[in-house]
């Protein structure tokens, strides 16, 4: 019954299924999931393979302390060399240092492969070393607990929630380590349990823990991290972010919207309601690269020092046309406008936005949606105004605490008076550009060139010339065209079509997912027809191109979404942070002008559709509950199951093999060490349950040591003895539980 020298096969099985190694790999995967979730499994495989090799070196070091010390120094130096090399590679053409990158939220920066590899190497040698040492060399419960919370602290430094699967896996791994390596000895107060019983107890405990953790999650806590975020994100990060949203860029792939930029304050604002703020526009979309590119209309501008700086007119076109119709009967009759003379056309009164920049740098001013003019500013240098309505510093950069006062009109135009009816009619008039020219000529002949209406019509005709040339390209995509026609079927007015396109994303199964990383080659068609997953960049791009396919001029805009309420002693009621960076479409509605839309809006919020933590955990809990119920059932039924399976398998064995298997099985069931002799096992069985297995032991010795060939009758007799011993053990356990209960009752009384 003594153990023989371990075979190569047994060695591989023992080391490959090593719970310490598996626990270390789980810890590494949880850490690397934070830094690069899409590569988590690859890092896990690398950690497992490297960990197996390193653990074999640690085994050698544990036996040869003197030589092992130098071996470990060499191993540590090798990892440090690899780490330093990775850091150097990562710093090439990257704007910030490794230290700042490590302190900065990972989603706030562009992914750096080599910096991430350096993190992997650092944590790998550290976690493998400490986990091995505090389990196999010198077991320390407290140190193992500190090791357990390291992955949690990595997530905690950025206020990020670890996935429930990793939480459970780490805690289960910790309990398994505890069960495997806790030194337990007999005392007057406690008695060490046998290993099978210990593992069963640990398994039951960990399964119950998994269920509890799934159905009783921690409460959500909101914390103001503005100061921390501001301290962590130094000037290099801020400068990089500002450049991402600045007007002077050749292209945009929306990468900045896939990151958690943190609560870096960008602007404080005083406004009557939330607004979209525009800092850049892009006209040309490249399907092959999935990028928006600058065109001449985005870069064409004029500059001036005059204030107010007129931006463009929104909502005044219909009013100007009806003014022309009232003063020129021929014009009104030619275009069927006579019936609308006297209709109630209401143009919303301009309202004011007062906004202050928190940081210096950058050249784009935050232009509100529906902007009419820049009225005042602390900036004393010339402004530039692009054809697409972007305002920027012409020859300089804006300073810290720079302030701007804009006039803008609210997007309530189509809900007022007869506005929608008249504007929809005007929008359906064929050859819109000629129609605008006729309205202009009508006012000119009536000698009304000095009126505000004349200026509005001239400005919009100029816009529309640019619109027709630049804002209807969708690469003639058949898929996009067919979808746009399907969404807008039965609708006539551009405004109704635009609202239908906007609602399409809200009403269908599109998922706003900051964690989604597109595969190489994915573009807007993949988002619309295959993945249905992305960030505001994908939503805005898709709506822009669908609008163009529906015949509505559209452009892609970037800037911020001003949505977070904030009050201070200066009268501000909104704060705009780096996390409010946003992409959105602007559509040209005939009879009105440019109007912003929001395809990513859900329940009035433009942010990630992230389920509540409790909801996620409960959903996970339903799965965990089912699996846990199966595990618990298996744990409690395992003795009976293995007993039945053993009886089936034993029938197929030869008599000699069957008798030997019965003795080993009895020792396993009774928890008798494998180093015990057959007669020691016989005595242990009798002491525990009074079962007599002496005949089986005698047959075992005859077959195993005497070289006798046993018969089928011997086999049957031995199996019957096993069944008797198995049943006797069950009765003995019941008696033990009753005795413990009575003893406890006596102590209580």
N, C-alpha and C positions, 0 to 999 in steps of 0.2 A: 504493500500500500504506500510506499515512500515515493516521492517525486523523482523522476529521472531527470537527467540533464536537459535543459530547455533546448528544443529543436529550433532550427531556423524558422520554420513555419510558425511555431508558437511565439517566437520572438517578434516576428513581423506583426502577427495578430495583436500581441500585447502592446506594441509601440504604436501601431497605426490607430488602434482604438483607445489610445491613451487619453483619459479624461482631462488631464492637465493640459495636454497639447490642444485638444478640442476647445477647452475653455479659453486658452490664450488666443486661438484663431477667432473665436466668437468675439472676444474683446477687440481684436484688431479690425474685424469686419465692421463692428459697430462704430469704431473711430473713423475708418476710411469711408463709411457710408455718409458721414458728415462732410467729408472733404470732396468726395466724388462718388455719388450714389450709383452712377451708371457703370463704374469700374469696380464696385464693391466686391463682386464675386471673383474677379480676377485677382484683386488684392488678397482675398481670402485664400484662394488656391496657392498663391505665392507664399503667404504666411504659413500655410500648412506644410508645404514642401520644405521651405527654409527652416521652419520650426522643428520638423522631424530630424533634419540633419543637425541642427544646433543642439537639440536635446541629447543626441547621441554624444556630441562633444561634451556637453554638460555632465553626462554619465561618466565619461572618462575623467573629467576634472574632479568630480566628486570622489573618485577612487584614488587619484594621483594628485594630491593637493599642490605639491611643489611645482611639478611640471605643468599642472593644470592652471596655475596662476598665470604663467606666461602665455599659455594657450589662450586664456580668456582675454588677456591684454591684446594679443594679436588679433583676436576676433573683433574686439571692441574698436581697435584701430582701423580694421578693414571697414567696419560699418561707418565710422566717422569720416573716413576718406570718401566713401561713396556718398555720404550726406553732403559733405563740402563740395564735391564735384557736382552733385545735383543742384545745389544752391547756386553755384557759379553759372551753370547752364541756364537756370531759371531766371537769373538776373539780367541776362543778355536781352536787350531791347524791351525790358520791362520797367515800368516807371517807378516802382517802389521797392524797398529792401525786403528781405525775407522776414525780418522781425516785424515790420509794419504789416506785411501780408498775413503773418500768423495772428496778430492781434485784431486785424480787421475781419468783420463778418465775411465768411467765404463767398456768400452770394453777392457781396458788394463789389467784388473784383472779377476781372476776366480770369477764366481758368488758366492756371499755370501748371503744366504737366510736371515739370522738374521740381518745383517747390512742393508739389503734392508727393512726389517720389521721396523727397528728403524727409517729409513728415512720416511717411511709411517706414523708412529705414530707422529713423530715430525711435519711433514708438515700438517697432518690432524688436530691436535689441533690448530695449528697456523692459517691455512687457514680458518677453520670453525669459529674461534674466530674473526678474523679481518674482514672477509666478512660479518658476522652477525652484528658486531658492527657498521661498516661503511655503513650499509644499513638500518637496522631496529632501531638502537639506535640513532646514530648520522650520518646522511648522509653526506659524504664528497666525492665529485667528484674526487679530486686529489688523495686521499688515495685509492679510487677504481681503479684509473688508475695505481697506484704503485703496487697494488695487481695483476692487469692484467699482468704486465710485469715480475712477479716473475717466472712463468713457462718458459718464454722466456729466462730469465737470466740463468736458470738451463741448458738449452741447449747451451746458448752462452758461458758459461765458458769452454766448450770443443769444441767450433767451430762446433757444430752439428746443423743440420737444423731440426726444428720442422716440423712434417707432416702437410700438408696443411689443412687436416680435423680439426685438433686441433686448428690451427691458426684461421680458420673461426668460429669454435664453441666457442672459447674463446671471440673473438671480438663480435660475435652475442650476447653471454651471457652478455657481458659488456653493450651493447646497450639496452638490455632488462632491465637490472638492472637500467640503466640510465632512461629509460622510466617509470619504476615502482616507483622509489623513488625520482626522482628529484622534489624538492619543487617548485611549480610554483604558483604565485599569480598575481591577476590583478593589473596592473599599468597603467599609462597614455601611456607608451610605448609598453606594451605587455599585452595580454589577455590569460589566461590559456585556453587551448583547452579541449574538453571533452575527456574522456579516450578512447572510441572506435576510435576516430579520431587519438589520439596520438599513439595508438597501430598500427593502419594501417600505419601511417607515419613511425614509427620505423621499421615495418616489411619491407616496401618498401626500406627504407634506408639500412637495413642490407642485404637484397637480392642483391641490387646494389653493396654494398661493397664486397659481396662474389664473384660476377662476376668480378669486377675490380681486386680483389686480385688474382684471378685465372689466368687472362689474362695479367696482368701487374706485374709479380713477381719482387722481388728485384734483382739487378744485382749480379752476382757471384763475390766474392772478394777473392783473394788469399792472405793469410797473412803468413809471416814467424813466426812460433810459436816455433821455436827450443829452444830459451832461456826459454820460459815459460814451455814447456814440460820438459826440463832438470831440471828446478827448482822444478816442481811439483813431478816428479818421483824420489823419493829419493833412497838411496842405497838399501833399502829393496826390492823395486820394481825391480830395476836393477838386483840384485842378483837372484831374483826369475825368471826373464826373461832369464838370462844367463843359469840357470839350465835347463830351458825348452828346450834349444837348445844344451846343452852340450853332449859330447860323452858318458859320464858315466850315462846312464839311462837304466832301464830295459824295458821300453815300451814307446809308444807314441800314443795318441789318437787324435792328431792334435788340441787340445783345444787352444793352443797359437795362432793358425792361425785364430780363430774366434773372436779375440779381436782387438780393435784399440789400439795398444801399444803406439801410439803417435810418435812424431818425435825425439825420443831419439837417438842421434848419437851413432853408434856402431863402424864404421870404416870410414876412409878416404882412397881413393884408386887412384892409377895412372894406367890406363889400356887403351889399344887400342880400346876396345869396351865393351859393357855390358857383364856381366858374371853371372853364377850361382855359389854360394859359398857353399861348403859342410862342415858341421860340425858334422854330425852323419848319420849312416845308420842303417836300421832294415831289417831283412830278413824274419821273420816269422809273418804272419798275422793271428789273431784269429777272426774268423767270429762271435763267440758268444759275444765277448766284443768290437768288432770293434777297435782293437788295434794292432799296430805293436809291436813285441817283439824282444828283443835281442836274437841272436843265437851265437853259438861258432865262426862263421866266422866274426861276428861283433866285438867280444871281443878278438879274436886271434891277437897278434901283436908282433913286435920286436922293441927294442929301440936302439938308436944310438946317438952319439954326432957328427958323421961325417956330413959334408956338402960339396957338395950338397947331399941331401937325395933323392934318386931315388924313385919315387912313383909307376908308372907303365907306360907302353908304349901304346900310342894310335896311330893307323894308320900305325905302322911299321910292322905289321904281314904280310900283303900281299907282301910288299917289301922284307921281309926276306925270304918268301916262294919262290918268284921268283928268288931270289939270289941262293937259294938251287937248284932250277930247272935248272938254267944256268950252275951250276957246277956239276950237276949229271943228265945225260941224262936218266938213268933208272928211277930215281924218277920222272922226268918230264913226261916220257912216261906212267908210271904206273897210274898217276892221270890226264892225258890229258892236261898237262900244256905246252906242246911243242908249240902249236899255239900261246901262249901268251908271249913266250920269245921275248924280244925286245919291249914289250908294254911300254907305257909311264906311269910309276908309280911315282906319285909325293906325297911326304910326306910333309905336311905343316911345315914350319920352326917354331920352338918354339918361342913364344913371352913372354914378361915379364909382370907380375903383381906385383906392389909394393903397399902393403896395411898396414895401421897403425891402431892399436886398440885405440879407444878413451877412453875406460874404463878398469879398472883393474878387475881381476877375470875371471873365466872360464878357461877351459883346452883345448878347441878345437881351432885349427887354421882354418881360413877360406880358405879351399882348392878350387881353381878354377876348373870349369869343364874343362876336358881335361888336367889336371895337369900331368906334366912329372917329375918335381922335385922341392923340396924346396932348393933353391940355397943359400940364406943368411937369417939371422935373428938376431935381437938384443937379442933374448933369448939365454942365455949362458948355459942352463941346457940340459940334454938329451931329445930328442924327441922320441915319440912313433909313429909307423906307423902300422895301422891295416890292416888286409887282404883286407878290403873293401876300402882302400885308404884314411882313415881319419888320419890326423896328429894332435897330441896333446902333451901337456906338460906331460912328464912321471911321475915326482915326485913333481910337483909344479903347480903354476898357472901363467898365463900370467899377466904382469903388464900393467899399463896405458902407452900408447904411445909405446907399443911393435910393432915392424915392421917385416914384412915377405916379401921376394922376391921369387916368384914362376916363373917357366917356364911352359908354357902350350901351347897346340896346338889348333888352332881355329877349329870349327866344319865345315870346308869347304872341308874336305877330299873327299867326294863323288861327288864334283863338279869339280874336277881337273883331267886332263888328261884322262887316261884309267882306273882310279882307280875303278870306280863303276863296270864296266864290269868285270874286273878281280876279284875283291873282291866278287861280287855276285856269280861268278862261284865257287870260293873257298868255299864260305859259303854253297853251295849245295852239296859238297862232303860228302858222307856218312861216318860215324864213324870219326868225326872231331878230336877226341882226338888221335886216332891211326895215322891219317894223320899228325898231328903236330909232333908226335913221329918219324915218318918216315922222316920228314923234318929235325928234330934234328939229327937223325942218319946219314942222308945224309951229313950234314955239318961236323959231327964228323969224318966220314970216309974220307972226303976230307981234314981233318986236318985243319978245319976252326973254331975250338972251341973258339978261342980267339977273334972272330969278334963280333961286336955289334949285328949282326943278330942272332947269336947263342943264345945270352943272351935273346933277345926278344922272341924267340921261346920257350926257356925253361920256361921263366916267364909266357907266355900265356898258355902253357900246364898246368902249375901248377894252374893258374887261372881257367882253364876250368874244371879241376878235381873238384874244389870247386863249380863251377857253376852248373855242372850237379847234384851234390848232394843237393844243397841248394836253387837254384834259379828258380825252375820250379814248385813249389807247389802252386796250386790255390784251394785246398780242393776238387778237382774233381767236382766243381760246374758245373752242366749241363747248367744252364743259361749262365754263364760266357763263357763256352766253345763254346756254339752255337753262341753267339754274336761275339766272337773272330774269329770264322770261317767265319761268315757272312761278317765281316769287311774286312778280309784279303783274301777273295775268289778271285782266279785267280792270286794271287801274289806269287812269289817264294822266292825272297831274303828276309832275315831278315830285312834289312834296309827298303825296300819298305813296308813290313808289319808294321814295327814300325812307319813309317810316316803316314800310313793309320790309325793306332790306334790313333796317336796324333791328326790328323785332324778330327777324328770322333767326338770329344768333341767340337771342334770349329764349325763344320758345322751343328751340331744338337742342339736341344733345351735344352742345359744345362745352368744353371744360376749360376753364381758366386755370392753368397749371404752371406755376413758377418753376417747378422741379423738372418739367419736361424738356429734354434736350433733343433737338431735331437731328435726324440722321443726315449725313452728307447728301446733298442733292434734293432734299425736301424743299418745297416752295408752297405758294399759296394754294395751288391745286390739291396738294396733299392735305393741307389743313381743311379745306372745304369738303373733300370727297373721301378722305381716308382716315386721317388721325383724329380730326375734330378736337384737337388739343393744342393750346398755345397760350400766348400772353397778348396784351393789347396790340402789339405789333401785328400779329397774325389777324386779329379781328379787324383792325383798322385797314390793313392791306386788303383783306378780302372784301370788305364793304366798299372800299374805293373802287376796286376793279369790277365788282358786280354793278355798281352804279354806272360806271362808264359803259358796261355792256348793255345796260338798260337805257342808254342815251342821255344820262345825267352827267355833266362834267363834274369831276371830283379830283381832289388832291389829298396826299397823305401829309399829316402834320405831327410834329412832336413838341413836347413841352411838359406841362404839369397839370395835374388835376387838383384844383384847390377845393378841398372837401372837409378838412379837419377843423372843427371849431376850437377857438383859442381866444382867451381874453387877457388883456394886460392893461396897465395904467395909461397906455398911450391910445387906447380906443380900438386897438386891433381886435378882430373877431375871428380871424383864420390864421393858421400856420401852414406853410407849404414846406414839406421836407423832401429829402432826396428820394424817399420811397414813393412820393407822389409823382415821380417822373412818368410820363404817359404819352401814348400815341393814339391819335384819333383822326377820323376823316372829316374833310370839309367838302360839301357839295354845293354846286351853283344851282340855285332854284330860280328859274325864269320868273321875272316879276318881283323878285325879292332881292337876290344877291347871294353871297356866300353864307352858308349856315353849317354850324358844327353838329355832328351826330355822335352817338355813343353806343356802338354795338356791344361793348363789353359791360354795359351797365346792367346790374342785377339788383333788384330791390333798392334802387337809388344809390348804390355804392359801386365804385370802380376800384375793385381790388380782387385779390385772389379768392375764388369760391372755395374757401377752406372750411370743411366741416368742423363743427365744434368737437373738441377733444373727447368730450364725454360720448358723443355720438359715435365717433370712430372707435373708441374703445369698446363700447357696447356691441357694435357690429363685429369687431374682432372677438369680443367675448362670446358671441353666439357660436362662432367657429371653434373657439377654444373650449367652450362648454361641451360641445359635441365630442371633440377629440379627448377632452379630459374624462368625460364619462366612459369613453371606450377604454382609456388607459386605466381608470380606477376599476372598471369591471374586469379588465384583464389581470390587474394586480391581485384582486380578491379571488378571481377564479383560476388564476395561474396554477396553483397547486393541483386543483382537480383536473385542469386541462392537461398539464404535463403528466399527471398520473395516468389519464386515459390514453394519451399518446404513447406513453411508455409501454402500456399493456399491449397496444396494437403492434408496436415495433418489435417487442421482445419475442412475439410469436414467430417472427421470421428469422430469428437468429438460431445458430446451432446451439445444442445443449451447453457446451463449455462456455461459449461466448455469452449465452443467456444468463448462466449462473453468475459469471463475473460481473455482468451488467447489473444484476439484481443487488449484489453486495455494494457496488458503487452507488447505486440509486438509493439504497437504504441509508448509506452514510450521508449522502447529499440531503435527503429529506430530514434526517435527524440532526443535521448540522455537525457531523462528526468530522474532525480534520482528516485530510487525505494522508497525513503522516501516521495515522493510527493503524495498528495491525488489525487483522480480521477478528481476533479474539477480544481486543480492546473495543472494537465496534460492537461486538456481541454484548459485552458487559454494559456499554453505554446505552444500548437499546433497551436492555432489561431494566436498568435503573430508571429510565425515562418513562416507559410504558408497560413494563412487565411482559413484553412480547418476547417469545423464545425464537431466536433465529439460529440456534446452534446447529441444526441439521443443514441449513443453507451454508453456514460457515464451513462445516465439514465437507460438503460437496465442493465448495469453492477451493478448499485446500487440496482436495483430491485432483481436481481438474487443473488448477493453476500451478501447484507445486509437485504433485505426484505424477503428472503426465497421464492420468487416466482419461479414457474417453467416456464421457457421461452419456446417459440415455435420455430419450424424450420424457420418460417417467420422472427422471431426476429434474429435468427442466420444469415440468408441470408442478412438481412438489415445491421447487424453489419459488416459482411464481406465486403459488398459494401462500407460502410463508411471507413473501413480500406484501401481498394484499392484507394479510392478517396484521403485519407490523405497521402498515400504513394506516389502517383503521384504528389500531390501538393508539397510535400517535395522536389521531384526532380526538379520541376520548380523553387521552392524557392532557391535551391542551385545554379541553373544556373543564376538566377537574382543576387545573391550575388556575384558570380564570375565576372559577367559583371560590377557590381558596383565597385568592387575592381579594375578592370582593368581601368575603367574611372578615378577613383581617382588617380591611379598611373600615368596615362598619364598627368593629370593636374599638379601633383607635378613635373613631368619631364619638362613640358613646363615652 
